[in-house]
Amino acid sequence: MMAGGRPRGQDAGGQRFAGDRNTCLAVTVRSIQHSAAQAGFGSVKFFGTEQGMLVLVGVVEAMLRQPASMEFSISDGTGRIAARYYIPNDCPKDLEEILPGKYISVFGNVRSSPTLHFAVTGMRPIKSADEVSYHMIEAVHTALKLRKGIGAAEPATPAPKRPAPAAQATIVPELSPPKHARMEGQALRAAVLAFVQKEGAARAEGAALAAVCEYARPVPAEEVRGALLQLVEDGDIFTTVDDVHFQCV
């Protein structure tokens, strides 16, 4: 049972709600912050559309519990955001399990006043670590699908198509680095990030550590792992199903 009750109109799967815009969208803190920055003083939109309900999974930090409300920050590996929850009269029992250091699933909306925060409609403690991985995969998969839908949209009045020129041989540069060149530092991180972006576009679970090491040869595996961890710390990528699969934010 989610604290605060199930949103009106939600089905058993927790993904659909009544109304045109009431789709439950899995998001990350990074995607919330990015969308809020693009919105400015307007309403926050995700991939060009206002969402009825957002779902976020992360670990509770710095909680302040009051008789009528709870304020805390939630971190999911891509960033952290403040959250506020008003406790209902029929306070759920599992609300007592929500403490700093505990992973939770929250649903609600984003508010920009007085500062950017997540207005929690309901929440529940996470029972299995698999839920965290599944949420991150769903968030990435949904983002890729929605971005592809936006990019594939045809203009209302397409411009006349010009005759295609005679076929010419096109040289497509390979993503692979020179076989004998050893990268390091910023060059290594940039190459690794480009490879994770390419692999992540085709696989929801992202790029495997072994594949990244093979791509970056002859760079030692420990240096490749170090570059990946630095990218994770910088918020450019995150781990998905386990500690050896990486996906771009």
SVG drawing of the C-alpha trace seen along z (x, -y; Angstrom):
<svg xmlns="http://www.w3.org/2000/svg" viewBox="-10 -33 60 41">
<polyline fill="none" stroke="black" stroke-width="0.4" points="0.0,0.0 1.4,-3.4 1.5,-6.0 -1.2,-8.5 -3.3,-6.0 -3.4,-5.1 -4.0,-8.0 -7.6,-8.2 -8.0,-6.3 -4.8,-4.2 -5.1,-0.7 -3.5,2.3 -0.3,1.9 0.2,-1.6 0.9,-3.1 -2.3,-4.7 -4.7,-7.3 -7.9,-8.8 -7.5,-11.7 -5.5,-12.6 -2.3,-13.6 -2.4,-11.2 0.3,-8.8 2.6,-7.7 6.1,-8.5 9.3,-6.9 11.9,-9.6 15.3,-10.2 16.5,-13.2 18.7,-14.3 15.8,-14.3 13.7,-16.4 16.4,-18.9 17.1,-19.1 13.4,-19.6 13.0,-22.2 16.0,-24.1 14.5,-24.2 11.1,-25.2 12.4,-28.4 9.3,-30.1 6.9,-28.0 5.4,-24.6 7.8,-21.7 7.5,-19.4 9.1,-16.1 9.9,-15.5 7.6,-18.3 4.6,-17.1 3.1,-17.9 2.9,-14.7 0.1,-13.9 2.1,-11.9 5.8,-11.1 7.5,-8.1 10.9,-8.4 12.9,-5.8 15.9,-6.6 17.4,-6.7 16.1,-9.0 18.5,-11.6 18.3,-14.4 14.7,-13.8 12.7,-16.3 9.5,-14.7 6.8,-16.9 3.2,-16.1 1.6,-17.1 4.4,-16.7 7.7,-15.2 10.6,-16.9 13.6,-15.1 16.0,-14.8 16.0,-11.8 19.0,-10.6 19.0,-8.1 22.6,-8.2 21.9,-10.8 21.4,-13.6 19.4,-14.6 16.2,-16.6 14.2,-18.0 10.8,-16.3 7.8,-17.3 5.0,-15.0 1.8,-16.0 0.8,-13.2 -2.9,-12.2 -5.2,-11.6 -5.2,-7.9 -1.5,-7.6 -0.3,-4.3 1.7,-1.9 4.6,-1.5 5.3,-5.2 7.2,-4.5 9.6,-2.4 10.7,-5.4 13.9,-6.6 17.2,-8.1 19.2,-5.5 16.1,-3.6 15.1,-3.2 11.6,-4.4 9.3,-4.7 7.5,-8.0 4.9,-9.4 3.8,-13.0 4.7,-16.1 7.5,-18.7 7.1,-22.1 9.4,-25.1 8.2,-27.3 9.7,-28.3 12.5,-26.1 12.6,-23.1 11.2,-20.1 9.2,-16.9 5.6,-17.2 5.0,-13.7 1.4,-12.4 2.3,-8.9 5.2,-6.7 6.2,-3.3 9.4,-1.6 11.3,0.5 11.3,4.2 13.8,5.5 16.9,4.1 15.6,5.3 12.9,2.6 15.7,-0.1 17.2,1.5 13.9,2.0 12.9,-1.6 16.2,-2.9 15.8,-0.7 12.2,-1.8 13.2,-5.4 15.9,-5.1 13.7,-3.0 10.8,-5.5 13.1,-8.5 14.6,-6.8 11.2,-5.9 9.7,-9.4 12.8,-11.1 12.6,-8.9 8.9,-9.8 9.7,-13.5 12.5,-13.1 10.3,-11.0 7.5,-13.6 6.9,-14.8 6.2,-18.6 2.6,-19.5 3.7,-20.8 6.8,-18.9 9.1,-20.7 9.3,-19.3 11.8,-16.6 14.7,-17.2 15.9,-14.5 18.6,-12.5 22.1,-13.1 24.0,-10.3 25.2,-7.7 28.6,-8.4 30.8,-6.4 30.5,-7.7 33.3,-7.0 31.8,-6.6 34.4,-7.0 34.5,-4.2 33.9,-4.8 36.8,-2.5 40.1,-4.3 43.4,-3.5 44.4,0.0 47.8,-1.1 46.9,-4.4 46.6,-4.4 44.1,-7.0 44.2,-8.5 42.7,-11.3 40.0,-13.4 40.5,-11.8 39.7,-8.3 36.6,-9.6 35.3,-11.3 35.8,-8.1 34.2,-5.9 31.2,-8.3 30.7,-8.2 30.8,-4.4 28.3,-4.1 26.0,-6.5 26.2,-4.4 25.6,-1.1 22.9,-2.6 20.9,-3.6 20.5,0.1 20.3,1.7 18.1,0.6 20.6,2.2 23.4,0.1 27.0,0.9 28.7,3.8 32.1,3.2 33.7,6.0 32.5,4.3 33.9,0.9 37.3,2.5 37.4,4.3 36.6,1.0 39.3,-0.9 42.1,1.5 45.1,1.3 44.1,-0.8 44.2,1.5 40.9,2.5 41.5,0.8 42.0,-2.6 38.8,-2.0 36.9,-1.2 38.3,-4.4 37.1,-6.4 33.6,-4.9 33.5,-5.6 34.6,-9.2 31.8,-9.6 29.3,-8.2 30.6,-10.6 30.2,-13.5 26.6,-12.5 27.1,-11.7 26.3,-8.0 24.9,-5.6 24.8,-1.9 21.7,0.0 21.0,3.7 24.3,4.2 27.6,2.5 29.1,3.5 26.4,2.1 26.4,-1.6 23.8,-3.9 23.9,-7.6 21.7,-10.0"/>
</svg>
